[in-house]
Amino acid sequence: MKSCNWIKPADNTGDVCPIFRKKFSIRKDVTAAQLSISAMGVYEAVLNSSAVGDFFMAPGWTAYNKRHLYQEYDITDMLEKTNVIEVTVGRGWYSGRIAWPEVYEENGIKNKIWGSDFGLIALITVTYTDGTIERIQTDETWEYAKSPILFSEIYDGETYDARVTPSDWGPVQIAGAATDTLLPHDGEFVTDQEQIAPLRVFTTPKAETIIDFGQDIAGRLELKIDGKEGDVIEISHAEVLDKDGNFYTENLRSAKQKIKYICKDGLQTYKPHFSFMGFRYIRLDKYPYEVRPENFTAIVAHSDMKRTGYFKCSNPKLNKLYENIIWGQKGNFVDVPTDCPQRDERLGWTGDAQVFVRTASYNYDVRKFFKKWLRDLAAEQFPGGEVPNVIPNALGTMDTSAAWGDAAVICPWQIYLTYGDKEILKDQYSSMRKWVEYIRKTGDNEFLWNTGEHFGDWLGLDAPAGSYKGSTDMYYIATAFYAYSTSLLVKTAKVLGYDCTEYEELYRNIVAEFQKTFVCKTQTEHALALYFNLTADKQKTAAALAKMVVENGNKLTTGFVGTPYLLHALSENGYAEIAYNLLLQEGFPSWLYSVNRGATTIWEHWDGINDKGEMWSRGMNSFNHYAYGAVADWMYGVAAGIRIDESKPAFEHVILEPITDKRLGFVEASIDTKFGKVSSKWTFVGDAIKYEFEVPNTATIILDGNKWDVTKGKYIKWCRVAD
């Protein structure tokens, strides 16, 4: 591929997506044929009127100037004697607008960070039975025309004119773009995964015609129409209704999330080609036909991950929470781990990714997904070690923050633990080390991170008026994560057989300095001190945290940073009942609050919609935002008791130590691992608890202070309920 040429239309097509074409003949019998292809933008390839592959939004999103991925498809069975390949290219992430207007407009080229052209690179390699090889590649012999896609953009949607048949084919030119960044695809393809039929069709108080699919998703709408030429259909997408039951789009900010379809005569089917939406509802802004629910289908699209984790219990609301967590992952794992799939953002925020990575790796097989994204993180990392807050760095800044940049260390370590993949540690070790060294060299004290601006405990409920940041000292958080990342760097070095003496000493010094400098005040500060092993007196710190929670009515005050660790900090230190109190809390703030408000995924804010039906804010209020869904790793690891033995990762040896609660009649969970399925179930039966385990290799079962080392098999244990 690196020897091929990029091509682009000889003339500017404006917003219209170009379609590139090449005709070629096959003269002899074929043994094998392969298409290698990528785009400046996103592409759809068709060979002899049949789609090549099923990768939606190919080639995906990467740091294109450093890692521009191409895909390879087997097209042997698609070839005929006379062939036509056609490739339509949209702007996608490459040359479309990225982020909110303040970011987009301040850039002189309108934030087109990677480029402004529609471009294509392709190579068809044909191997004949006589051993000869023919290569057909993008060059001046290709041609282009304007496609029926008049406009297509990530945030704003798509306009499609079904009356258009590509014609007036014109010349292409060599784009002159670099090819040395081209690399084989190393992630998961984004594909259409599920179809959802309408739940209901209704009219709002504003006389809007709305279709409700019953589930907030990332994906696109498929229309089936018996149309009349020239008729126009316009449809908007949204996540929620307002308190009056009207279609609500203010939380989309500048994103339009609209499709416009101009009909041809007869039966036709359409779904957007190069745009996806975050939505549960659609509004029929223009629809000159009878509304028949069977003509509308919501298509769920996300990275093609294999489901591995399952959880259920006796509490239907907790089951719904878990289901919402799964949907949050599906909605935001669209080639990169995004913060949301609906508004003018959809960025790979590092902080969201790191707090959720353990849960993500239990729910689905995300090894390839994170490998690809972490390679982009390493590529985007600055020479000084700073990690941009979003990967790929669509904001184009050097801004970095504690708990966000720490994704460079936390994510590869967790992927190693879940899958036993040393390769990811080898790949990322330099990046991990650079991050720790960056912090070390920041400020005057190498054992504290007390400089710069940070997100702090983002959206913490104890935030001062007018602030998004919780009241936890941002330098407390920064130093705590500095210690944590350094400890994981030490562990990584030991796994890889590297000398870690220097970082062991660094870690000890950070902890000592932390203990001298900081005092725990907030829930988040206590949780971090406990979970990261930074407190000199765990018992005292845990007791203080438990007291804070109880005195707050068994409610949390934590934000993005503290919440993932809060339940662990309690249950690991003798306060599992209080952890369960928080998990089962239904009043605001709580995980079940949104469930009671009708949520179908995880909200960005604990009170995205309050008890009066009012929105938390217009500017930053996503209803598909997975970060708080990190609580599922506690549900797997503590409620069900399935834990990894770090000395034998990938669940080669499983620790099974569930902590029960009488408020739940049963809990059961399973994770499909490299070695097979591990499962745990407990059930209250009269005055006893029945435990059922399935072990794929070896395990240690720990119940009521008793310990059993077991091998592959199924096991049943009984314990009396404590008085």
C-alpha positions in Angstrom: 0.0 0.0 0.0 2.8 2.4 0.8 3.9 2.3 -2.9 0.4 3.3 -4.1 -0.9 6.8 -4.7 -3.7 8.7 -3.1 -6.2 10.2 -5.5 -8.7 13.0 -5.2 -11.3 14.6 -7.6 -9.7 17.0 -10.0 -12.4 19.5 -9.1 -13.8 20.6 -5.8 -17.1 18.8 -5.1 -18.0 21.0 -2.1 -20.1 19.1 0.4 -21.1 16.4 -2.2 -19.4 13.1 -1.5 -17.5 11.9 -4.6 -17.6 8.4 -6.0 -14.5 7.0 -7.5 -14.6 4.3 -10.2 -12.2 2.0 -12.0 -13.1 -0.5 -14.7 -10.8 -3.5 -15.3 -10.8 -6.9 -16.9 -9.7 -10.3 -15.8 -8.0 -12.3 -18.6 -7.1 -15.5 -16.9 -8.2 -17.9 -14.2 -7.9 -16.5 -10.7 -6.5 -18.1 -7.6 -7.0 -15.3 -5.2 -7.8 -11.6 -5.2 -7.5 -9.0 -2.5 -8.6 -5.4 -2.1 -6.5 -3.1 0.2 -8.2 0.2 0.7 -8.4 3.4 2.8 -9.6 6.9 2.5 -9.1 10.5 3.5 -12.4 10.4 5.2 -14.7 7.3 5.4 -15.6 5.0 2.5 -18.0 2.5 1.1 -16.7 0.1 -1.6 -18.8 -1.7 -4.2 -17.5 -4.3 -6.6 -19.8 -5.3 -9.4 -22.8 -3.8 -7.6 -22.1 -5.8 -4.4 -20.8 -4.2 -1.2 -17.2 -5.1 -0.2 -17.2 -5.8 3.5 -19.5 -4.5 6.2 -17.3 -2.0 8.0 -19.4 1.1 8.7 -17.4 4.3 8.8 -14.3 2.6 7.5 -11.4 3.0 7.9 -12.3 4.3 11.4 -10.8 7.0 13.4 -7.1 7.3 14.2 -4.4 9.9 14.5 -4.3 9.9 10.7 -1.1 11.9 10.4 0.6 9.1 12.4 -1.4 6.0 12.0 -3.7 5.9 9.0 -5.2 2.4 8.8 -6.2 0.4 5.7 -8.4 -2.6 5.4 -7.9 -5.8 3.4 -10.8 -7.7 1.9 -10.9 -11.1 0.0 -12.7 -10.3 -3.3 -11.8 -13.6 -5.1 -15.4 -14.7 -5.5 -16.7 -11.3 -6.5 -14.6 -11.0 -9.7 -16.0 -11.3 -13.1 -14.4 -11.1 -16.6 -15.3 -7.4 -16.7 -15.3 -5.5 -13.4 -16.2 -2.2 -12.0 -15.2 -1.0 -8.5 -16.8 2.1 -7.1 -15.9 3.7 -3.9 -17.8 6.6 -2.3 -16.0 8.8 0.2 -17.4 11.0 2.9 -15.6 13.5 5.2 -16.0 11.5 8.4 -13.6 12.4 11.2 -10.8 13.2 8.7 -12.0 16.4 7.1 -15.4 17.0 8.8 -15.8 19.4 11.7 -14.8 18.0 15.1 -16.0 19.3 18.4 -18.1 22.3 19.4 -18.1 25.6 17.5 -15.6 27.3 19.8 -13.0 24.7 18.9 -14.1 24.2 15.3 -14.2 27.9 14.4 -11.1 29.1 16.1 -9.0 27.0 13.8 -8.1 28.8 10.5 -9.0 25.8 8.5 -12.1 25.1 10.6 -10.5 22.5 12.7 -9.7 20.2 9.8 -6.8 18.8 11.7 -5.9 16.1 9.3 -6.9 17.4 5.9 -9.6 19.0 3.8 -9.7 16.8 0.7 -11.8 13.7 -0.2 -9.2 11.1 -0.9 -8.9 7.4 -1.8 -6.1 4.9 -1.9 -6.7 1.3 -3.1 -4.8 -1.7 -4.4 -6.4 -4.7 -6.0 -4.0 -7.7 -6.1 -5.0 -10.5 -8.4 -3.1 -13.8 -8.4 -3.7 -16.0 -11.4 -3.5 -19.8 -11.5 -0.3 -19.6 -13.6 1.4 -17.8 -10.8 1.4 -14.3 -12.3 0.2 -11.3 -10.3 -1.6 -8.3 -11.5 -2.0 -5.1 -9.5 -4.6 -2.5 -10.1 -4.1 0.6 -8.0 -5.4 4.1 -7.6 -3.9 6.4 -10.3 -4.9 8.8 -13.0 -6.8 6.1 -14.9 -9.5 6.2 -12.3 -12.4 8.6 -12.6 -14.9 10.3 -10.3 -18.4 11.7 -10.3 -20.7 13.3 -7.7 -22.7 10.8 -5.7 -26.3 11.0 -4.5 -24.9 12.0 -1.0 -25.2 15.7 -1.2 -24.0 16.2 2.4 -22.8 13.9 5.1 -21.2 14.9 8.4 -20.6 13.2 11.8 -22.7 15.6 13.9 -25.2 17.1 11.4 -26.4 14.1 9.5 -26.9 13.4 5.9 -28.7 14.6 2.8 -29.4 12.1 0.1 -31.0 12.6 -3.3 -32.2 9.2 -4.6 -32.9 10.8 -8.0 -29.2 11.2 -8.7 -27.4 8.7 -10.8 -23.6 9.3 -10.9 -22.7 10.7 -14.4 -20.4 13.2 -15.9 -17.4 11.1 -14.9 -14.4 13.2 -14.8 -10.6 12.9 -14.1 -8.9 12.4 -10.8 -5.5 13.7 -9.8 -2.8 12.4 -7.6 -3.3 13.9 -4.1 0.4 13.8 -3.2 -0.4 12.9 0.4 2.0 10.8 2.4 1.7 7.0 2.5 4.4 6.2 5.1 1.7 6.4 7.9 -0.4 3.7 6.3 -0.7 0.6 8.5 -2.9 -2.6 8.4 -6.1 -2.3 10.4 -5.5 -3.4 14.0 -8.8 -2.8 15.7 -12.4 -4.0 15.5 -14.6 -3.1 12.6 -17.7 -1.0 13.3 -20.7 -2.9 12.0 -24.5 -2.9 12.2 -25.3 -5.1 15.2 -29.0 -5.0 16.0 -32.3 -3.9 14.6 -34.9 -2.3 16.8 -38.5 -1.8 15.8 -40.6 1.2 16.9 -42.1 0.9 20.4 -44.8 3.5 19.7 -45.8 6.4 17.4 -47.4 9.4 19.1 -48.1 13.1 18.8 -46.5 15.6 21.2 -48.3 18.6 22.8 -46.5 20.6 20.0 -48.2 18.4 17.4 -44.9 16.8 16.5 -45.0 13.2 15.1 -42.6 11.1 17.1 -41.4 7.5 16.9 -40.0 6.0 20.1 -37.7 3.0 19.7 -37.6 2.5 23.5 -33.8 2.4 23.7 -31.2 5.1 23.5 -28.6 3.9 20.9 -25.8 4.9 18.7 -26.5 4.1 15.1 -28.8 5.1 12.2 -32.3 5.0 11.0 -33.4 2.8 8.1 -36.4 3.9 6.0 -38.5 1.9 3.7 -40.5 4.1 1.4 -43.0 3.7 -1.5 -42.1 7.1 -2.7 -42.8 9.7 -5.4 -40.0 11.4 -7.2 -39.1 14.7 -5.7 -40.9 14.2 -2.4 -38.7 15.3 0.6 -38.4 13.5 3.9 -36.7 15.2 6.8 -36.1 13.5 10.2 -34.5 14.7 13.4 -33.0 12.5 16.2 -33.0 13.0 19.9 -32.4 11.1 23.2 -35.2 12.4 25.4 -38.4 14.3 25.7 -38.8 17.4 27.8 -41.0 17.7 30.9 -44.0 18.5 28.7 -43.4 15.4 26.5 -42.0 17.4 23.5 -39.0 16.4 21.4 -35.8 17.7 23.1 -32.6 18.6 21.2 -31.0 21.4 23.3 -28.5 18.9 24.8 -27.2 18.3 21.2 -25.7 21.8 21.3 -24.7 22.6 17.7 -25.1 19.0 16.4 -28.2 18.8 14.1 -28.6 15.0 13.9 -30.9 15.3 10.8 -31.4 13.3 7.7 -32.9 14.7 4.5 -34.0 12.2 1.8 -35.3 13.2 -1.6 -37.3 10.4 -3.1 -37.3 8.7 -6.5 -40.3 6.8 -7.7 -41.2 3.4 -6.3 -40.1 1.2 -3.4 -36.7 2.3 -1.9 -34.7 1.8 1.2 -32.3 4.2 2.8 -30.0 4.6 5.8 -27.3 7.2 6.2 -24.0 6.2 4.7 -21.5 8.3 6.6 -23.2 9.6 9.7 -24.5 8.1 12.9 -26.7 9.5 15.6 -27.3 9.1 19.3 -31.1 8.7 19.7 -34.1 7.0 21.1 -36.7 9.2 19.4 -37.1 10.5 15.9 -39.2 13.4 14.8 -40.9 13.4 11.4 -40.3 17.0 10.4 -41.4 16.3 6.8 -43.0 13.0 5.9 -45.6 13.2 3.1 -46.8 9.6 3.6 -48.8 7.6 6.0 -46.7 6.8 9.0 -46.4 3.0 9.2 -44.1 1.8 12.1 -42.9 -1.2 10.0 -41.2 1.3 7.6 -38.8 2.5 10.3 -36.0 0.6 11.9 -33.3 1.7 14.3 -29.9 0.1 13.4 -27.5 -0.2 16.3 -23.9 0.2 15.2 -20.8 -0.3 17.3 -17.4 -1.9 17.2 -17.7 -5.7 16.6 -16.9 -6.9 20.1 -17.8 -10.3 21.4 -20.0 -10.2 24.5 -18.3 -12.0 27.4 -19.9 -10.8 30.7 -23.3 -11.4 32.2 -25.0 -10.3 35.4 -28.4 -10.7 37.0 -30.0 -10.7 40.4 -33.3 -10.7 42.2 -33.7 -6.9 42.0 -35.2 -5.8 38.6 -34.0 -2.2 39.0 -30.4 -3.4 39.5 -30.8 -5.7 36.5 -32.0 -2.6 34.5 -28.9 -0.7 35.7 -26.7 -3.5 34.4 -28.5 -3.5 31.1 -28.1 0.3 30.8 -24.3 -0.2 31.4 -24.2 -2.6 28.5 -26.0 -0.2 26.3 -23.7 2.6 27.4 -20.7 0.6 26.2 -22.4 -0.3 22.9 -23.3 3.3 22.3 -19.8 4.7 23.0 -17.5 2.0 21.7 -17.7 3.2 18.1 -14.1 2.6 17.0 -12.8 4.8 19.9 -14.1 5.0 23.4 -16.2 8.1 23.1 -17.8 10.1 25.9 -21.2 10.3 24.1 -22.7 9.5 20.7 -25.1 12.4 20.2 -23.8 16.0 20.7 -21.0 17.9 19.0 -18.3 16.1 20.8 -18.1 12.3 20.6 -14.5 12.4 21.5 -12.1 9.8 22.9 -11.9 11.2 26.4 -9.1 9.4 28.3 -10.6 9.8 31.7 -13.9 8.1 30.8 -12.0 5.3 29.2 -9.7 4.6 32.1 -12.4 4.5 34.8 -14.5 2.1 32.7 -11.8 -0.1 31.2 -12.2 -2.9 33.7 -15.9 -3.1 33.3 -15.5 -2.8 29.6 -13.1 -5.8 29.5 -15.5 -8.0 31.5 -18.6 -7.0 29.5 -17.0 -7.6 26.1 -13.8 -8.8 24.5 -12.1 -5.4 24.0 -8.5 -6.5 23.7 -8.2 -5.4 20.0 -10.3 -2.4 20.6 -8.1 -1.0 23.3 -4.9 -2.1 21.6 -5.7 0.1 18.6 -6.8 3.1 20.7 -3.7 2.9 23.0 -1.4 2.8 19.9 -3.1 6.1 18.9 -2.5 7.4 22.5 1.2 6.6 22.3 1.4 8.2 18.8 -0.4 11.3 20.0 1.7 11.6 23.3 3.9 14.6 23.2 7.7 14.3 23.4 7.6 15.6 27.0 5.2 12.8 28.0 1.9 14.8 28.1 -1.1 12.8 27.1 -3.9 14.8 25.4 -7.2 14.7 27.1 -8.8 13.2 24.0 -7.4 10.5 21.7 -7.2 11.0 18.8 -6.2 14.6 19.7 -9.1 16.2 17.8 -8.9 19.3 20.0 -5.3 19.9 18.9 -4.1 21.0 22.3 -1.3 20.0 24.7 -3.8 20.1 27.6 -3.4 17.2 30.0 -5.0 16.3 33.3 -4.5 13.8 36.1 -6.9 10.8 36.0 -7.2 11.5 32.3 -3.7 11.1 31.1 -3.3 8.2 33.5 -5.2 6.2 30.9 -1.7 5.7 29.4 -0.9 3.4 32.3 -4.2 2.2 33.7 -5.7 0.9 30.5 -2.8 -1.3 29.2 -2.4 -2.8 32.7 -6.1 -3.7 32.9 -6.1 -5.2 29.4 -3.1 -7.3 30.4 -4.9 -8.5 33.5 -8.1 -9.4 31.7 -6.5 -11.1 28.7 -2.9 -12.0 29.8 -1.6 -10.1 26.9 2.1 -9.1 27.5 2.3 -7.6 24.1 0.2 -4.7 25.0 2.5 -4.0 28.0 5.6 -4.2 25.7 3.9 -1.9 23.1 2.9 0.7 25.7 5.7 0.5 28.2 7.5 3.5 26.7 4.3 5.5 26.7 3.6 4.5 30.3 7.1 5.4 31.4 7.0 8.8 29.6 3.7 9.7 31.4 5.2 9.0 34.8 8.4 10.9 33.9 6.4 13.8 32.7 4.7 14.1 36.1 8.0 13.6 37.9 9.5 16.6 36.1 6.5 18.8 36.6 6.9 21.4 39.3 9.6 21.7 42.0 8.8 18.5 44.0 9.3 15.3 42.0 7.2 13.4 44.5 4.1 15.6 44.2 2.0 16.7 41.3 0.9 20.1 42.5 1.1 22.2 39.3 -1.1 22.9 36.4 -4.9 22.8 35.8 -6.9 19.5 36.1 -10.5 18.4 35.8 -10.5 17.3 39.4 -13.4 15.2 40.6 -15.4 16.1 37.5 -19.1 16.7 38.1 -18.7 15.9 41.8 -21.8 16.8 43.7 -19.8 18.7 46.3 -18.7 21.2 43.6 -18.7 24.9 44.5 -21.5 26.9 42.9 -20.8 27.5 39.2 -18.1 24.8 39.0 -18.1 21.4 37.3 -15.3 20.3 39.6 -16.1 18.6 42.9 -14.5 20.2 46.0 -11.7 17.5 46.2 -8.3 19.2 46.0 -7.2 18.7 42.4 -3.6 18.3 43.5 -4.7 15.6 45.9 -6.2 13.8 43.0 -3.2 14.4 40.8 -0.7 13.1 43.3 -2.9 10.1 44.2 -3.0 9.1 40.5 0.7 9.8 40.2 1.3 7.2 42.9 -1.2 4.8 41.4 0.3 5.0 37.9 3.8 4.6 39.3 2.8 1.5 41.2 1.3 0.0 38.0 4.5 1.0 36.1 6.4 -1.1 38.7 4.1 -4.0 38.2 4.5 -3.7 34.4 8.3 -3.6 34.6 8.3 -6.8 36.7 6.0 -8.6 34.3 8.3 -7.7 31.4 11.5 -8.5 33.4 12.8 -4.9 33.4 14.7 -3.3 36.3 12.1 -1.4 38.3 14.3 -0.4 41.3 14.1 3.3 40.4 10.3 3.3 40.2 9.9 1.3 43.4 11.8 4.0 45.2 9.9 6.7 43.4 6.6 5.1 44.4 7.6 4.9 48.1 8.6 8.6 48.1 5.4 9.7 46.4 3.4 7.9 49.1 5.4 9.3 51.9 5.1 12.8 50.5 1.4 12.4 49.9 0.8 11.4 53.5 2.8 14.4 54.8 1.0 16.8 52.5 -2.7 15.9 52.2 -5.5 15.2 54.6 -8.7 13.4 53.6 -11.8 15.5 53.7 -14.2 14.5 50.9 -15.7 11.1 50.0 -13.5 11.1 46.9 -10.3 11.8 48.9 -11.1 8.9 51.3 -11.9 6.5 48.5 -8.7 7.3 46.5 -6.6 7.0 49.6 -8.1 3.6 50.4 -8.2 2.1 46.9 -4.7 3.4 46.0 -3.2 2.3 49.3 -2.1 5.8 50.2 -3.4 6.0 53.8 -1.2 5.0 56.7 -4.3 4.0 58.7 -6.8 2.1 56.5 -9.1 1.3 59.3 -9.4 4.9 60.4 -9.8 6.2 56.9 -12.4 3.6 56.0 -14.4 4.3 59.2 -14.4 8.0 58.3 -15.6 7.3 54.8 -18.4 5.0 56.1 -19.4 7.7 58.5 -19.5 10.3 55.8 -21.7 8.2 53.6 -24.1 7.3 56.4 -24.4 10.9 57.6 -25.2 11.9 54.1 -28.2 9.6 54.1 -26.4 6.7 52.4 -25.8 8.9 49.4 -22.6 9.7 47.5 -21.1 13.0 46.6 -18.5 11.7 44.2 -17.9 12.6 40.5 -16.1 10.9 37.7 -12.9 10.4 39.7 -14.2 9.2 43.0 -17.2 7.1 42.0 -15.5 4.2 40.4 -13.5 3.4 43.5 -16.1 4.3 46.2 -17.8 1.0 46.6 -14.5 -0.9 46.5 -13.0 1.3 49.1 -15.9 0.5 51.4 -16.2 -3.3 50.8 -12.5 -4.0 50.9 -12.3 -2.5 54.3 -15.2 -4.0 56.2 -18.1 -1.8 55.1 -19.7 -3.9 52.4 -23.2 -3.2 53.8 -22.7 0.5 53.3 -21.5 -0.2 49.7 -24.7 -2.1 49.1 -26.6 0.8 50.6 -25.1 3.0 47.9 -25.7 0.6 45.1 -29.4 0.0 46.1 -30.1 3.7 46.9 -33.0 4.9 44.7 -33.1 8.6 45.7 -31.0 11.2 44.1 -28.0 10.9 43.8 -27.7 7.2 42.9 -27.3 4.7 40.1 -30.9 3.7 40.4 -32.2 7.2 40.4 -31.8 7.4 36.6 -33.4 3.9 36.3 -36.4 5.2 38.1 -36.5 8.2 35.8 -36.7 5.8 32.8 -33.1 5.8 31.7 -32.1 3.2 29.1 -28.4 3.9 29.4 -26.0 5.7 31.8 -26.4 9.4 32.2 -23.5 11.9 32.3 -25.0 13.6 35.4 -26.6 12.0 38.4 -29.6 14.3 37.8 -29.6 14.7 34.1 -33.4 15.0 34.5 -34.5 16.0 38.0 -37.7 15.0 39.8 -39.6 17.8 38.2 -38.7 16.6 34.7 -36.3 19.5 34.3 -32.9 19.2 32.5 -29.7 19.6 34.5 -28.3 21.8 31.8 -28.5 22.6 28.1 -24.8 22.7 27.4 -23.5 19.4 28.9 -26.1 16.8 29.5 -25.6 13.5 27.7 -28.0 10.6 28.4 -25.6 8.1 26.9 -22.4 8.5 28.9 -20.8 5.3 30.2 -18.4 6.5 32.9 -20.6 5.9 36.0 -21.3 2.5 34.5 -17.9 1.5 36.0 -19.9 0.3 39.0 -20.4 -3.0 37.1 -16.9 -4.1 37.9 -18.0 -4.0 41.6 -21.0 -6.1 40.7 -18.8 -8.7 39.0 -15.9 -8.6 41.5 -17.6 -8.1 44.8 -21.3 -8.9 44.6 -20.6 -12.0 42.5 -17.0 -12.2 43.8 -15.2 -13.0 40.5 -11.7 -11.6 40.7 -8.5 -12.0 38.8 -5.3 -13.3 40.5 -2.8 -10.8 39.3 0.0 -13.4 39.5 -2.0 -15.5 36.9 -3.8 -13.0 34.7 -6.5 -13.7 32.2 -8.5 -15.7 34.8 -5.9 -18.5 34.6 -6.5 -18.6 38.4 -9.7 -17.2 39.7 -10.5 -15.9 43.1 -14.1 -16.4 44.0 -15.1 -14.4 47.1 -18.6 -13.1 46.8 -20.0 -10.8 49.4 -23.8 -11.3 49.9 -26.6 -9.0 51.1 -30.0 -10.2 52.4 -31.7 -7.5 50.3 -30.9 -9.6 47.2 -32.4 -13.0 47.0 -29.7 -14.1 44.5 -26.9 -12.8 42.4 -25.2 -14.6 39.5 -22.6 -13.5 37.0 -20.3 -15.1 34.5 -17.3 -14.0 32.3 -16.1 -15.9 29.3 -12.3 -16.0 29.6 -9.3 -17.2 27.7 -9.6 -20.5 29.6 -13.4 -20.8 29.5 -16.4 -19.6 31.4 -16.1 -18.6 35.1 -19.4 -18.2 36.9 -20.6 -17.4 40.4 -24.1 -17.6 41.9 -25.4 -17.3 45.4 -28.9 -17.7 46.6 -30.5 -17.2 50.0 -32.4 -20.4 50.9 -34.0 -20.2 54.3 -31.3 -19.7 56.9 -28.5 -20.6 54.6 -26.8 -19.4 51.4 -26.2 -21.7 48.5 -23.1 -20.9 46.4 -22.6 -22.3 42.9 -19.4 -21.9 41.0 -18.0 -22.9 37.7 -14.2 -22.8 37.2 -12.5 -23.1 33.8 -9.0 -23.8 35.2 -8.1 -23.3 38.8 -9.6 -21.2 41.5 -9.5 -20.3 45.2 -13.0 -20.2 46.8 -13.2 -18.0 49.9 -16.4 -18.1 52.0 -16.8 -17.0 55.7 -13.1 -17.3 56.3 -12.8 -20.7 54.8 -10.6 -21.3 51.7 -10.7 -24.1 49.1 -8.2 -24.5 46.2 -10.0 -26.2 43.3 -9.4 -27.2 39.8 -11.7 -27.1 36.7 -15.2 -28.1 37.5 -18.5 -27.1 39.1 -18.8 -26.6 42.9 -21.6 -26.1 45.4 -21.0 -24.7 48.9 -23.5 -24.0 51.7 -23.0 -21.5 54.5 -25.3 -20.5 57.3 -26.7 -16.9 57.3 -25.1 -14.9 60.1 -27.5 -14.0 62.9 
